[in-house]
């Protein structure tokens, strides 16, 4: 599940309370955070290479964060699609379950 993978959120009620747009934006933010972390790692590798006086490198040789950011903004870098149909079915099932429990108890 994307929420667990990208956001480290495991509370099902919280996840189901998000709208599809909120969910998409939170996942996009988490992906951009990962891009930033990889870019930082690439910059650290660049500094290490320069301090060891290796061949000249640029940051884009190690990791092109701008390209990945643009892909995320376009939505083309997703390897697996967001399953909004599953999300909607789960929300509907929860609503039905809540309605049936209110009828039985009331």
N, C-alpha and C positions, 0 to 999 in steps of 0.2 A: 504494500500500500504506500502511496506517495507520501502521505502524512507521516507515517512512521519512518520512511526512508529519508526524506528530505528535512522534515521539521522536527523529528524526534518527539512527536506527539502521539500518545497511545490511548488517550481518553476518547472512547468512541462517541460518547454524548457530545463532547466538545467538537469533534470532527463533524458530526452530523448537524451541528447547529450552524456551521458555516454555509454561506450561499456558495454556489459554484464559482461565482466571480471571486469571492474572498479566498476560496480554496486555491484557485488558479494563481491569484496574486501572491499568496503566501508561498506557494511552491516556486513561483518565479523568483521571489526574493531569496529563497533558500538556494536556488540554483546560482543566482548572481553572487551570493556569499561564497559558494564553492569556487566560482570563477576567480573571485578576489583572492581566496586562499591559494589557489594554484598559481596565480600571477605573482603573489608574494613569494612562494617557493621558488619560482623561476628567477625572480630577482635575487633571492639569496644565493641560488646556484651561480648566477652571473657574477655576483660579488666574490664568491669563493674562487671561481675560475680566474677572475682578474687578479685576485691576490696571489694565486699560484702562478701567474704570468703565463697562462695557457694561451691558445689562439684567441683572437679577438672575437667576441660574441656580442650579439645584441639581445635584448629581452625578447623580441619577437622570434628570434631563432629558437628560443627555448619554449616559449608559450605566448600565443597571440590572444591575449585577453579581449582586445577590442573586437576581433572576429567572432569569438564565442559569445560575447555580450550581444552583438548584432543578431546572431542566430537565435539567441534566447528571446530577444525582443520581437523578432519575426515569428518565433514559435517553430522554427525549422529544426532545431537541434534535439527535439524530444525524440528519444529512441522508442519510447512506449507511450501511447496516447493516454490522455486523462480519460478515465472511465466515468463520465458524468452520468451515463445511463445506470450504472450500478449505484451511484450516489443517489440519484433520484428514486430508484426502486427502494433503496434502504430507507430513505426519508419517508416514502409513502408507507412502507411496512411499519415503521415506527409510529406514524400517525394512526394507522389502522389499529395497531396494538394498543395505543393509548386510548383510542375511542372505545374499543371493545372492553378494556379494563374498567373504564368509567361507567359503561352500561351495566356491567356485571356487579360492580360494587355499589352503585347508586340506586 
